[in-house]
Amino acid sequence: MRHITSIAGRELSSLFVSPVAYVTLTLFALLAGFFFLAGVLSFDAQVAEAQSLQYTDYLEKINLNDAVLGPFFGVMWIVLLFLIPGITMGLFASEKVNGTQELLLTSPITIWELVLGKYIAGAVFSACLVLVAAFFTGILFLYGDPEFWRTISGLLGLLLLSWSYVAVGAFASSVTRNQLIAFFLALVLLLILWMLAVVADLGAAGGTIGADSNLSEVMRFLSASDRFEKMVRGLVDTRDLAYFAFMIGVFLVFTKTSVESARWR
Amino acid sequence: MSGGAESSESAKAGSSRIEARGISKRYGDFTAVEDVSFDVGEGEVVGFLGPNGAGKTTTMRILTGFIPPTEGSAQIAGYDLFSSPLEARRSVGYLPESPPIYPEMSVRSYLVYVSKLKDLPRARRKEAVDKALERCGLTHVQSRVIGLLSKGYRQRVGLAQAIVHEPPVLVLDEPTVGLDPIQISEIRQLIADLAKPGEYGGQSVILSTHILAEVEAICRRVLIINEGTLVLDAELTALAEEGQRLEDVFTRAAQGESIALGREVGK
């Protein structure tokens, strides 16, 4: 346990002296700010238009959660999908380049301690990103009245997504010593995961796989999109929480196996 | 520094710190190390020689628990590398061929981190780090970032991380590579000090090198490996008594000649 905190602490402090962390944070803050502002402005315009046209039904239905936060979280998901590989690419790849893999694997630590320490560092950093997103949603509470728990549920969805992405990224970083390869491998894996639901629906529509076939069932299970949308709508389901725990667990087991395999090469 | 016959006898009398038994390492059809066995006693400094690609680094990686051997077993400070790997690894300090460093860390914070990884109790950490800094001549650069140090200093940082937790066994892969002559003699003195019984305890050192003079300067015993097989395991004094020069012995070993000298290999 002490080893895990030592490893995570070192990783985080190294992240925060590297340009990668600041580029990622800045980029995320800029993109989040841009999309948040765009969402708020378009909401404002819609409301003004509805008021001038006296669409009372519409004015009754429209709310900040559906009109601003929903799309905002959706966009943040895509931004995380591209940024998290940037954070995780160095987790294991840089140890190989620095020669410190030999230090770690000859130290009295277990592979699990190493993998968990690295994972926690990535998870803490990605939580910082989600905090930035939370900051923007917090602004809405100053000037409007979005539903509190629905907003929290959406942010939790974003956090869990980012944590499962960190696990995927950690795995990608563990299979190579080249950070660029680790970045693109993570991105490809995440894009595949992202598209699973789309492919499953396509298959259902085209009848090639069939809506009821086991394959599209599996693909829909592995896809995060339905679950994330549910959480954005404010539905926190234990099955969805279990899904994220499952994805994190699976990719951490892959990572552990991959790190361990260095001993057998 | 090659000790007299008496002190070498007393060192061997102590329990053996490294016990390698029939270690082999194969990668597919390629055999990197074949049936290597030897002992290193307390306070002994053993030079590990061999041409490039002979299996020195592989043997050292096996002894430090970095990679498992295909066959054979090894004990470090009485702990079996397979049945109690964590205890065995805790007892080893390892300087790999290229020193493991995090370029963005300061020298001091790096050594503190290593001491945590190696399970050094918190109460002893500061003192141990100070001592390692001092012994490797790093005290005045302790707050500098490692990536900005010269190659010689990085090599010393590598050595400092190997000795910081004062392990009973040190495995040093070419410890003086990249150093200038003054630094080389400092490091040699340090290694000789490490092996001395006393304040720091007689640490057992196995070091690989290409500099034969280095072996003659600090080692009591020499192991020569060629094409994965141990071809010589002898006291330097025994070589001297038989009128053999280390250089000649090494050249003959590298040419694949079997050397009947000293102890029988593999015994």
Interface residues (C-beta under 8 A of the other chain):
Chain A: R2 H3 S6 I7 R10 S13 S14 V17 S18 N98 G99 T100 Q101 E102 L103 L104 L105 T106 S107 P108 I109 T110 R263 W264 R265
Chain B: R61 T64 G65 F66 I67 P68 L86 E87 R89 R90 V92 Y94 P96 S98 P99 P100 I101 Y102 P103 E104 M105 S109 Y113 V114 K116 L117 K118 D119 Q161
